Every structure is written in C-alpha cells, then in structure tokens.
Amino acid sequence: MTTGTPNTNNIYGVGAPVALAPKNTLYFDTTNAAAYTAYISTGTGWVILGLSGSVVLPPGLVGDLPAAAAGNLGWRGTVTDSNAVSITAGIGTVVATGGATVAPVFSDGADWRIA
C-alpha cells in the first residue's frame, strides 16, 4: 500500500467529498472505471488501495483467521498452512492447520472452508 491524497472531486462515499475524513472512512475514486482506486482515511492522511479487477488477499495462517461467525459470513482469505492434500481435494471441507498447502478459504458463518 502507498500513501497519497485522493482527488476529492471524484471521491464517493458517505456524505459529500471531503479533503480529510474520520479514521477508517473508505472512499472510491471512480474517474477510471478500468482501475478504481480506494482510499482509507488514517485521520491525518490516506492509504491508497488500487482496485483493478482483482482483490488482493494476503496469505496468513489458519490460526490467524478470526472465529467463523454470522458476522463474517462470506469473508474470504488465503492460508498457507492447510493440511489438505491439494486445493481441489479439500474444496468445501473445513480448513485445518498442519500442512503446507496454500488454499483460498471462506467463512460459512460456522466454519472456515476451503473454497
């Protein structure tokens, strides 16, 4: 991630475009529909997330996933220590640690499953 200042003429979010916003406020610059830019306010500046048709899910460990719950139903992630023999063999199963398989996962509201 990089830091910068959004073009406030093209920021859409809660309320009118602003030069500074409360911490953790998210705005989108929709000037270029092929490569949207999202800005997250730090309260004193902005963090820029480039959105160009893909979502970056930094990999982590199974044990670092939050507990699956109704509040995170549909959340996605990537783990690097799944014990599944392969991603395809594990699709739909509850993810568990203990291996070295990199796997995309999602919360079904009760468990984290291999996607």
GUVEX-848960 format. One line per field, with one value per residue (C-alpha): x, y, z; residue number from 1. Coordinates in pm, whole numbers. Layout:
<recs>
X [X_...]
Y [Y_...]
Z [Z_...]
pos [NUM_...]
</recs>
This chain:
<recs>
X [0_107_0_-125_-406_-726_-867_-1157_-1358_-1404_-1444_-1769_-1854_-2061_-2159_-2003_-1644_-1403_-1033_-996_-1225_-1256_-1017_-1110_-1352_-1348_-1387_-1362_-1222_-1428_-1258_-1115_-1369_-1096_-886_-1081_-882_-999_-876_-889_-852_-594_-741_-437_-384_-490_-388_-440_-562_-556_-856_-807_-1045_-883_-878_-555_-590_-255_-183_-181_-207_-521_-477_-481_-830_-1097_-1351_-1616_-1945_-2260_-2091_-1821_-2033_-1888_-1550_-1259_-893_-587_-395_-51_-63_-370_-339_-539_-355_-447_-688_-920_-924_-1015_-1285_-1576_-1401_-1329_-975_-724_-362_-76_41_193_-89_-181_-561_-832_-1087_-1426_-1639_-1977_-2074_-1988_-1653_-1375_-1389_-1157_-1301]
Y [0_352_681_984_1236_1147_1362_1490_1587_1218_1064_891_765_867_1231_1487_1465_1577_1660_1477_1222_1040_750_431_609_448_645_548_745_636_852_547_264_17_82_219_349_312_542_464_760_741_1055_1259_1124_850_492_403_62_9_-186_-312_-603_-826_-840_-900_-1139_-1150_-1506_-1596_-1895_-2092_-1996_-1626_-1642_-1486_-1727_-1803_-1639_-1495_-1155_-1270_-1494_-1475_-1335_-1477_-1529_-1723_-1960_-2114_-2399_-2603_-2978_-3054_-3281_-3032_-2745_-2949_-3241_-3002_-2791_-2748_-2908_-2728_-2592_-2719_-2634_-2880_-2876_-2654_-2628_-2275_-2256_-1994_-2008_-1859_-1831_-2003_-1841_-2151_-2272_-2165_-2385_-2435_-2252]
Z [0_-65_82_-101_-133_-317_-593_-382_-689_-769_-425_-345_0_299_260_28_-98_171_195_527_680_1013_1060_869_632_287_-37_-404_-697_-997_-1259_-1440_-1446_-1552_-1242_-946_-653_-295_-20_352_583_861_1017_911_559_322_242_-123_-241_-618_-745_-1099_-1126_-867_-491_-304_-11_167_283_650_881_965_1330_1238_1087_1308_1457_1195_1293_1140_1136_894_672_320_423_224_292_189_416_367_619_523_580_265_19_-257_-302_-524_-280_1_-163_77_372_698_678_934_1003_989_629_365_111_9_-8_-58_224_307_619_601_930_1132_992_757_447_151_-148]
pos [1_2_3_4_5_6_7_8_9_10_11_12_13_14_15_16_17_18_19_20_21_22_23_24_25_26_27_28_29_30_31_32_33_34_35_36_37_38_39_40_41_42_43_44_45_46_47_48_49_50_51_52_53_54_55_56_57_58_59_60_61_62_63_64_65_66_67_68_69_70_71_72_73_74_75_76_77_78_79_80_81_82_83_84_85_86_87_88_89_90_91_92_93_94_95_96_97_98_99_100_101_102_103_104_105_106_107_108_109_110_111_112_113_114_115]
</recs>
